[in-house]
Amino acid sequence: MITSSQLRAARALLKITAVDLASISGLGISTIKRFELSDGVSSGNIKTIDSLKKALEKAGIDFVGSPYDRPGVRLK
């Protein structure tokens, strides 16, 4: 699981837009924006969240901590 803050931070580190992330993850832009606007861990579909996480990891993001204990991101 990832948090909305981690998603926003990951995009910032990669210097990509929500449109770019939609393209590399295969998800819709509205899905990404909705996830980013949520607070903390999204209550969305696990498969959708997993797709976002995998796309960002493939792009070079390493998720650290847990959603409830010092969540963060860093470049690999």
C-alpha positions as CSV (number, residue, x, y, z in Angstrom):
1,M,0.0,0.0,0.0
2,I,1.1,3.6,-0.7
3,T,-0.3,6.9,0.5
4,S,-1.4,9.8,-1.5
5,S,1.6,11.8,-0.1
6,Q,4.0,9.1,-1.4
7,L,2.4,9.2,-4.8
8,R,2.7,13.0,-5.0
9,A,6.3,12.9,-3.8
10,A,7.2,10.1,-6.2
11,R,5.8,12.2,-9.2
12,A,7.8,15.2,-8.0
13,L,11.0,13.2,-7.7
14,L,10.5,11.8,-11.2
15,K,9.4,15.2,-12.5
16,I,6.4,13.7,-14.3
17,T,2.8,14.9,-14.6
18,A,-0.3,13.1,-13.6
19,V,-0.9,12.6,-17.4
20,D,2.6,11.0,-17.7
21,L,1.8,8.7,-14.8
22,A,-1.5,7.7,-16.3
23,S,0.3,6.8,-19.5
24,I,2.9,4.6,-17.8
25,S,0.5,3.0,-15.4
26,G,-2.3,2.4,-17.9
27,L,-4.8,4.1,-15.6
28,G,-7.0,7.1,-16.2
29,I,-6.0,10.6,-15.3
30,S,-9.1,11.0,-13.2
31,T,-8.2,7.9,-11.2
32,I,-4.7,9.3,-10.4
33,K,-6.1,12.7,-9.5
34,R,-8.7,11.1,-7.2
35,F,-6.0,9.1,-5.5
36,E,-3.8,12.1,-5.0
37,L,-6.6,14.1,-3.5
38,S,-7.4,11.4,-0.9
39,D,-5.9,11.7,2.5
40,G,-3.5,8.9,3.6
41,V,-4.2,5.4,2.3
42,S,-6.8,5.4,-0.4
43,S,-9.8,3.2,-0.1
44,G,-9.6,2.5,-3.8
45,N,-9.2,-0.8,-5.6
46,I,-6.1,-2.7,-4.5
47,K,-5.3,-3.6,-8.1
48,T,-5.3,0.1,-9.1
49,I,-3.0,1.1,-6.2
50,D,-0.7,-1.8,-7.1
51,S,-0.5,-0.7,-10.7
52,L,0.5,2.8,-9.6
53,K,3.1,1.4,-7.2
54,K,4.6,-0.9,-9.8
55,A,4.7,1.8,-12.5
56,L,6.5,4.2,-10.1
57,E,9.0,1.5,-9.0
58,K,9.8,0.6,-12.6
59,A,10.4,4.3,-13.1
60,G,13.0,4.4,-10.3
61,I,11.1,5.0,-7.1
62,D,11.7,3.1,-3.9
63,F,8.9,3.3,-1.3
64,V,10.2,3.4,2.3
65,G,8.4,3.0,5.6
66,S,4.9,1.9,5.8
67,P,1.7,3.8,5.2
68,Y,1.3,4.2,9.0
69,D,5.0,4.6,10.1
70,R,7.2,7.2,8.4
71,P,6.0,6.7,4.8
72,G,8.3,8.1,2.2
73,V,9.9,7.8,-1.2
74,R,13.5,8.0,-2.6
75,L,15.1,7.5,-6.0
76,K,16.8,4.1,-6.5
